[in-house]
Amino acid sequence: MLSNVLYQTEATATGGRDGYARTRDGSLNIWLGLPRELGGKDVGNNPEQLFAAGYAACFLSAMKTVSALSKGAHPKVPDNARVTAQVGIGPRTEGGYGLAISLSIELPAIEREQAEALVAAAHATCPYSNAVRGNIDVALHVL
């Protein structure tokens, strides 16, 4: 539960996975389409792509925040740091569908032990990580 909502946005989708989505302020207007692997034509973006982009950006920001607030306990995140999120969808053994998530994190010029500690701290604070924790396993790979 949140004690204070700092920011809120809104998006509306029509047509489901073969439709259209738009944010209330109009800054995002996107056609949605099923990927070929799910029987679609590979035209438009899909929710997994949007989730992957959001998670990657949010996780990188979480690393920067953790680093900035750590008073030197974690190294500064380099400008050329990268997070690549891989999001897959498939049937669950319990029924329905679920997601599989893997994050590949590149922190050039940071010692591996320090990078792993920073990634663990970011994973504990990232809103996306907190949202999926206990429901979706997230594989973390420090490259």
N, C-alpha and C positions, 0 to 999 in steps of 0.2 A: 504494500500500500504506500502511496506517495504522501508525504507530509505537505508538499507544496508543488504545484504544477508550475514549472518555470517557462515552458513553451508548449504550445499546442497547435496542431495543424489539422487539416481535414481534406480528405480526398473522396471522390465519388466514382464508382465504377458502374458501367452499364454493359450488359452483354457477357459478363463473366470473363473467362479466359479468351474468348473471341469477341472482344468488345473495345471499350474505350475507358480511360481513367483520366481524371483531371483534378488538380488541387483547387480548392476554393478560390485562391488568389490568382489562378491561371498560370502560375510559373511552371507547372508541369502539365502537359497535355500529351497523352501517349496512347497510341493504338496498341491493343493487346492481341496476341495471337498464340495459338498452341504451337509448341515446337514439333518438328517432324516426328520426333521419337514418341510423342503422345497422340499422333494421328493428325497433326495440323500441317499447315503449309509453310511454317517458318517465316511468317510475315508478322511483324510487330514484336514487341517485347512481351515477356511473361513474368508472372509474380516471382519466380525463382531468381530471375536476373535482377529484378528490382530489390529483392531481399539481399542478394549477394552484394550489390553495389552499396546498399545502406549499411550492411554489417561491416564491410571492409572499411568504409569511411568512418563509421562510428568507432570501430576498434582502434584505428590509427589515432583518432582524436582522444580516445581513452588513454592510450599510451602517452600522448603528449601531456594530458592533464595530470596523470599519475607522476610523470617525471617532473613537471613544474611544481607540484605540491609536495614533493618528497624531500625538499630541503637537502638535495645532494645524495640521497639514498639511492636514487636511480639516475642513470646517465641521461643527458639531453637526447631527445629523439632527433636523429639527423634529418635534414631536409629531404634527402633522397630515400628515406624509409618508405617501404611499401607493404601493404597488406592485400593479399589476394584471397577472396572468399569463394569457395566452391560449394554450391548448394545443389543437392540432388533431391529428386522426389521419387517415391515408389510406394508400393503397397506395404502395409505393416502386417506382421504376423497376427496381430490382434484384430485386424480389420481396418478398413479405411486406408488413408494415405498418410505418409510422414515424410520428414525431411532428413537428409544427411548433410552435415556441414563440416567443412575443413577450412581452416585458416592457415595460410602460408605467410609468415612474417619475415621481412627482410630488414635488418637493422645494421647496415654497413658500418664498420669501424667500431662496433660495440662488441666487447668480449662475450662469448657465448653464455657464460654463467650469468653475467649482468643482463644480457638480452632475455634469457629465460625468466629471470626474476621480474623484469619489467613486464613481460608478456603475462605472467601469472597474475601480477597486480592489476594489470589492465583488464584481464578476463574476469577478475573479481568485481570490477567497477563498471564495466561497459554495459549500458542499458540493453543492448541486444543479447549479450551473454547472460545477463540476469533474466531476461524474458524467456530464454529457451532452457535455462538451467533446470535439470530435473525432468525434462521432457525430451530434449534432443541432445545427444552426445556431440560435442564439438571437439574435433581433433585439432590440436595446435601444433604447428610445425615451424620452428625457428630455423631459418635457412642460413 
